[in-house]
Amino acid sequence: MENITRHNPFGTGRPLSEMVDKLFRESVVFPRFVEGDERMVAGGVPSLYETEEGYELYVAVPGAQADKLDISLQGDVVSISGKSAWEVPEKAAAIWQGIQPREFRFAWRLPGEVEGSEVKAKLEQGILQLTLPKARAQRPRRITIETTGS
């Protein structure tokens, strides 16, 4: 006689919270962090926009100065590290501390390759903006049709 095993579709062995976290991590709403570096930036999740020509990445880096930031690009991974600092009033006790002076390092995987030599960075009012042009092979290209005169 054969053994009958009841199928349990919810018996995956993983907690529901873990599966929901995985769903959000892999969705388009949240950035694709480099494996093992899944930390939020000081001001929250960065914003990434795609245009025909490339990507625009906006990262909140409160208190950071341009000369204290290090930005690198390797393949489709952009990395930002630096230090955010500001003067805290002397003998002041923190009541709320949403952002804190600290060193940081973040790395995100972009949806595609970019032209490293054409990347531009701008820091304005605590927002770092990176303009990341797509690799030439990934940019849309208009193909013209040759016609023969008749």
Sequence and secondary structure as in RCSB ss.txt:
>XXXX:A:sequence
MENITRHNPFGTGRPLSEMVDKLFRESVVFPRFVEGDERMVAGGVPSLYETEEGYELYVAVPGAQADKLDISLQG
DVVSISGKSAWEVPEKAAAIWQGIQPREFRFAWRLPGEVEGSEVKAKLEQGILQLTLPKARAQRPRRITIETTGS
>XXXX:A:secstr
        TT SSS HHHHHHHHHHHSTTS  B TT    BTTBS EEEE SSEEEEEEE TTB GGG EEEEET
TEEEEEEEE     TT   S  SS  EEEEEEEE SS B GGG EEEEETTEEEEEEEB GGGS           
